Structure formats: C-alpha cells, structure tokens
Amino acid sequence: MNRLVLWNVDLTLVDVAIVTRDAYADAFRRVTGRPLVKLAPALGRPDSEIIFETLAVNGIAVEDDHLPRFIDALAVSFAERRGRLAKDGRALPGAKDALKAVSRLDGVVQSVLTGTIKSNAVHKLKAFGLDKWIDVEVGGYGEEVYPKATLLQVAQGRAKAGYGVAFTAGNTVLIGDSTRDVQAAKIGGAAMIAVASGRSTTAELQEAGADIVLPDLSNPSEVVAAVARLTTPADRTAR
C-alpha cells in the first residue's frame, strides 16, 4: 500500500442535509429539553464545533458534559432516521463510480476525513453503497475535537498502524468540496483535489490553493488521473 486517499463525505460524496438537520433538532431536544430554533451552519466544520455553536446561538450555557451527551444523542437520532437517507438524500453524481475507479489504483487505501461523527458517516456511506471501498477504521471523524488539519495527521497515523506504511504529504490525497478542506490539506500534509460540488466555488477552491479542482466526480477517469498524478513521485516533483 503506497497511496492514501481521504474523502470528505457531505457534499463531496453525499447530500443528506434534510435528514441531518432533523437528527440535530431531535438531539438538541433530547439534551436540552428545548426545541431547536437555529442550527449553526456546517461550512466544512466538524460536528463537535457545530454542536458548541448551536448550543450557544440557542442560548444554552455550555457545560462540560454537553458535547459527549449531544454526540451520543446525535448518533441515536441519526440511526433512527437512517432509513430515510436514500429517500430524502442522494449520492452525488459519480461518487460510486469514482470510489470504485480509485480503488483499482495500485497500492491505494481509501478512507474518510469528515466532520461527521463516525457512526453517522458510516450510515451515510452504507445508505448509498459507498462503504465497500472505504476502510472506515483509519479515517478521521467529527467527534474527535481536533482541527481538521490535525485530524488528517491522525488518519495518516491510523493508516500507518493498520498497513505498516508511512503516509505523508507525498502519498496522501484529500478529496473535498470546501475551502476548509483545502486548508486542512495544506496545513496537515496532503495533496488536495477539490470538487466544486459544495458551497465553495471553483474560483474560491483555486484561490485557497487546491492542487486540482474538478467540477464534480462525474468523470471517474479524471478523478483517477488526478489521484495518480498527485501520488506518483515523478509527477509530484514536476508539480
């Protein structure tokens, strides 16, 4: 194994915003006993950060146990709604074919680097049959209170422990849709393939410093070529 490809989940591979908001509202009620008035925007941030801001903007004085309680409640609420994912959400165009195509590259390990907590990320992937190409055990997830750049390094460490290979900036690629993903790759130590399928524009992703920007994942050959280019030693030197 000599390539690590980390995928963002929401708005890169899937769009399940309606179900996610409903789960957040239910989790908020379970934890606070009050209805959710305003949900903090995701903006490429981890669930842990969204939870803290959501509590604050709804006038809840945050206590030490709020985050673990909210994460547990969110996991339960989302699991109860997992049957709605395929009906009320969608896999983004090309997501399944891109994962399958990248999996055929020599020496590739695919996992996720996502702001979503692990259990919910797995539900999202399974709902659309995307999990078969992902090693979820070596990913980075939203319940871990790290900046995303640090979480990238955590995922590299897990992949090294799992596969016995050092994954560095030279053989790690992050595929995501937000400028925050680009920043995480630049700081954490990975090449970056940005996909303009989320709320960041092509121009914003280019300005943030993405190595390659694709309009979407609908051309699997294009995705494979980008991964191969960014993880092949001669091509990395040329970059």
Salt bridges, closest charged atoms under 4 A:
ASP10 OD2 - LYS124 NZ 2.71
ASP22 OD2 - ARG84 NH2 2.90
ASP26 OD1 - ARG29 NH2 2.56
ASP26 OD2 - ARG30 NE 2.72
ASP26 OD2 - ARG81 NH1 3.66
GLU49 OE2 - ARG45 NH1 3.47
GLU49 OE2 - ARG180 NH2 3.96
GLU53 OE1 - ARG45 NH1 2.49
ASP65 OD2 - ARG69 NH1 3.56
GLU80 OE1 - ARG30 NH2 2.77
GLU80 OE1 - ARG81 NH1 3.92
ASP88 OD2 - ARG84 NE 2.82
ASP88 OD1 - LYS87 NZ 3.17
GLU137 OE1 - LYS118 NZ 2.99
GLU144 OE2 - ARG158 NH2 2.37
ASP181 OD1 - LYS148 NZ 2.63
ASP211 OD1 - ARG239 NH1 2.56
